[in-house]
Amino acid sequence: MFTGIVEELGEITAVENLPDASRFRLRGPVVTEGAKHGDSIAVNGVCLTVVEHEGEEFTADVMAETLNRSSLGALTVGSRVNLERPTAVGARLGGHIVQGHVDGTGEIVAREPSENWELVKVSLPAGLSRYVVEKGSITVDGVSLTVVEAGRDFFTISLIPTTLALTTLGIKQPGDPVNLEVDIIAKYVERLIGDRAHAPGQEAVTPAQEATK
């Protein structure tokens, strides 16, 4: 499990195309400290497994499913990426519960700079809008963020200087893809309410009715 608090900006140093997969070599001095084969590291919000580790670099295999459902397929040598190691049991939960399982990709639509922060508008794929609410949590390229405005096909986030300086969200421009992971709690609640509504002998209960109980 991750928390969406990026530890460092890494870099893709090599890409090897394999049958139905790719092997990435990444540089990240912080996340490779003490790393070993089989460890997990989130790369732009995608949980990957360390295959090899040498010095400040590690390799990870990315299967076709992940390449197709995330923005990792667009990475090339020199691309900067957000890196985070899994949170330790008992550690502070600085962001929110992040699984590293991307739900879909969005696109930077617009950026509105201000003196001390920047408002960023991101497109939202069909099917994910019901999980995104104002002041709720969402993971964008592995960064735990708070939703400012939630629209039907977009949402906005406000980025502080630290996020702009230490993550890929400071350098991505309109048209660039980003990985999105919605709040897992919202998905479980939806499933539980749906199961209850369709259980034998149960009357259908809408989310609105459930919320009033």
Phi, psi and omega in degrees: 000145178241173180238357179081016176258100185296133181271328178193161172271116178262186182215139174283122181255343177199147176227123178246119179278126180243167175300116179060027180193173173222151174244121180259141167250129185233145176256129178198092184303325183285308186286341179274351179295115181078006181290152178214167180305132178096349178291159177255140174221132178276127179243111186051038176087000180256124179287116179241157181257132178291122177268309178225154179219126179214118181062234182263014182237154175217159177246151179214138177269137180237114184284166184302320180304315180291319179298323182282330187259359180227179179271004182296334180295343180268357182286143178227173177302129181099346178297138176271143183222150175277132182237138177211134172275158178300150178285145179277148177300128180093353179282164179291141177267086187291327180251253173213178183291117180238127183270337186083018178250100186293133179271338181171179178243145174244189181218137175296122182264316182202157177229134180236096183287150175225180184294320186239002181199175180218131178267127183239131178258131184234135177288152184237122181298151176301137179099345181256345186299329182292344179264355186250121182230154177302132182071008174275179181258145174211149179254123180240114184053036177086003181258125177285121185224161177258131179287128177273307179229136180244111177257182181290323182231020178201167169211162178239152178225149179250124185252128178277165181306323180297316179295320180296323185277330191249005179225170179293342182292347177279342185243348180287143185242165177310131183102341180283140179279153176222148177277139181237135171229119181278169182295120183298329181297321179298321181291322178292319179299315179301317182293318181295318178294320179295318179296321181293320182294330184257007179290145180304132178081002180257139173285147177297131180241123179280157176305323180295319179293321181296324183292338181273354183278000000 
